[in-house]
Amino acid sequence: MASITIRNLDDEVKVKIRIRAARHGLSMEEEVRRILRDAIDHEIGPVDLSAVIRERFTHLGGVELELPAREAIAEPPRFE
């Protein structure tokens, strides 16, 4: 596995990471790994937009739509 060093990290950011790691019962290193992993996973974006939309609104329940009756297709115009 690779290692990286992050220089010039704000003290406030370090404190927030330490608090977040403690809340999750993790080391700071593991917390940062998870943050980076989640950021990369979200950056790739959804592959199936309809699945993402369905997942987003599933908790609201479904809607039954009344579909109109199908009609015959109109004859195309003739240019003679």
SULURTA-V293790 format. One record per run of one state. SS is the DSSP state (a for helix, b for strand, c for the rest). FROM is the first residue (numbers start at 1). TO is the last residue. If there is no record, write none. Layout:
ss=SS from=FROM to=TO
ss=SS from=FROM to=TO
//
This chain:
ss=c from=1 to=10
ss=a from=11 to=24
ss=c from=25 to=27
ss=a from=28 to=44
ss=c from=45 to=48
ss=a from=49 to=60
ss=c from=61 to=80
//
